[in-house]
Structures are given as structure tokens and as C-alpha cells.
Amino acid sequence: MSGKTVLANFLTESSDITEYNPTQGVRILEFENPQVTSNNKGTGCEFELWDCGGDRKFESCWPALMKDSQGVVIIFNADIPSHLKEIEMWHSCFVQQQLLQDNQCLLIAHHKPGSGVDKSSLSLAAPLNKLKLVHSNLEEEPEEIRVEFIKYLKSIVSSVSESRDREEMSIIT
């Protein structure tokens, strides 16, 4: 109930969901972003965003969801204190165990309409406090989160390109 699906739909410009239905397992959203390119030709990159249900009953599926992931966005509701503990578990499973770098992870504190949360009062424990944290509120500042998400996608594309280049150079030498 952190707003992952609503935010995923907004960021990928997918359909709107008007009523709450917990995500069962995973929902895969394929999208292209023309503002994110991997070459000088100016063509947009294609992405898959895997909207994972937050229920631990799907934990046995997590290894399949994490396989070959190149980035992780952890969305939580900052109004719910238990979410701060849960994101530590998500970070451990989806980021640390997959040996992803800090720049491959984005934390989004999603604020539901009318929550009136003080953004500056949120303090995260290590190692979460080293990660990029953005606040989202689709009612008040929708474009702010879209801009941050595009920056994140660009950093992922750059990271993947650099990794591919290193791999190619190691084969050549």
C-alpha cells in the first residue's frame, strides 16, 4: 500500500488504476523513453519496469524477479513507520545480494494526497542513507518525480554501457 503501482503507471505513462488491488507477484510494464538514449542516434531506450507486489508471500518468486536486473527502485510510504524497516529488507534482498552498486538503486518516498508529511524529517539508517532519495507526490509535484526518474534511467543506461564496454575490452585484451 505504498503506491508502487500508481507511481509505476505514472512513470511509464501506462493506464490509470482507480481502485486499490494489491499486486499479485509481479506486473511487467514495457515502455520506451525518448529522453533516454544509449547511442548518438537519438533513439529512445526501451525498458521493462517490474512492479513487484510487496507481500512476503511472494518471496519464493523474488530470485526470478531479481535475475539480470540492472537497477532497483524501492518505493515506500513514508507515513507508515513499518515501511522504513521493510525497505531495509528490500534493499538487502534486491540490491546488496545482487551486488548492485548504490547508483543502481533509487529510493522513492511516495506521499499520498493530503499526507502533509515533512520531507526533511525522514532519516534513514545506513546503508540506505547513502542512496539517492526522492520524494514523490503526484498531486502537488508530478513532474518533479518524472524528472528524477529520467535521471535515474539515464544513469542505469550509462552504467550498463560502461559495463558492456569493460567486458568487450577484457575480451579484446
N, C-alpha and C positions, 0 to 999 in steps of 0.2 A: 504493500500500500504506500509505496514511496513516490509513485508517479512515473515509474520506468516506461511503461507502455505509452502513456500520453506524451512524454518527452521524446521517446523514440519516434513516434508518429510525427511529431512536430519537426524534429531534426531531419528526418528523411522525407518530409513532405508527403507522408502517407495519409491514409484516411483517418478521420477523427473517430474516436470511440467515445460515446456519450455516457455509457454506464460502466460501472466497475465490474470487471470479471478478472479474477486473478489469472495470470499467465500460467498455463499448464505446461511445464517443461520449458520449451523454447519456441520462439516465433522468429523466423528469419526474414529480415527486410532487406531486399536488394535495392540499391539506389546508385545513381550517378551524381557526382557533384562537379559541375563545370568550373568551379573556382579552385579545384584541387587538381593539379596536373602532375604527371610523373615524367614528362618529357617536354621538349621545347615546341612541340607541335600544337600545344594549346588544347588538346582533347582532355575532357574531364575523366577522372578516375572512377572506376566502379568499385563499390564497397558492398559488403554484407554486414549488417548490424544484427547480432543475435540477441534478441530481447529475452533474457533468461528469467524464469519465474523465481521468486525469492524464497519459495517454500523448501525447507530442507528435505522434504520427502523426495525431491528430485536429485538429491546429492549423488546417487549412483550414476546419474547421467552426466555429471559435471566433467569427468575426464574426456568424454567425447566432445563436449562443448568447447573445451579448452584447447583441444588438439590443433596445432598450427595457427593459433590466434596470434595476431600481431599487435594487438592493443586491447586494453580493457577500460571501459567506462563504468565506474561504480556510482550508482545513483542512490541517494538515501534521503529520507525525510528528516531534516534537522530538528523538527518539532517532536520527534519520538526518541526519547533517550536511549532505548534499546538498540536503535539503528546505529548509534555510534560504536557499540560493541560488535554488532553484526558486520559492519564494514571492515573491522579488523580481520574477521574470519574470511570474508570475501577476498580481501587483499592477500592474505596468506595463501588461500587456495588458487586464486585466479592470476595472481601476479608473481608472488615470491616462488611458489612451487613450479611455475612455468618459466622461471628465470628471466622474466621480463624486466626491463630497465624502468626506472622511475618515470622517465619521459614517455613511456608507453602506456601510462595509466593516467586517467583523468577522474577526479572526484567531483561529483556534482551534488551539491546540497540543494535539493529541489524543494521550493517553498510553495505550498498550495495556496490558492487565492484566499486572502483575508487572514493569513497566518501572522502577519506583523512581526516576524522574527528579526531580532537584531543580528545582522550578519557578522558583526565584529565580535560577538560573544562566543562564537564557535571555536573551541580549541580541540585539536586532535592530538592523540598520543603518537609517539614515534612508532613505526616509520611513516605513518600516514601524514604527519606534519611536513614531510619533505615533498609530498606530491602536489601537483597543480590542483588547486581547489577553486571551483567557480560556483557561484550561487545562481539559481535559476528561479524565475517567477514569470510564468507565461502570461500572466495578466498585466504585470507592470513593465517588464523589460524583456519582451520576447526576442528581439533582435540581438541583445547582448549575449544570450546563450548560443544563438546560432553562430555569431562571430567567433566565440571561444571554441565551439565545436569544429568549425572550419580550420582554425589554427591547429587544433589537435590533429585533425585528419592530415593536414599538411606535414606535421611533424612525424606522423606514422609513415606516410609515403616516403619522406626523406630517410627515415631510419631503415625502412625496407630496401630502398635503393642503395644506401651505403652498405648494408649487409650483403646485398647481392654483388655489389662491386668488389668487396673484400673477398667474397667467395670465388668470384671469377679470377681475381688476381692470384689467389692461392693455387688455383688450378694451373694457371699460366706459368707460375714460377716454380 
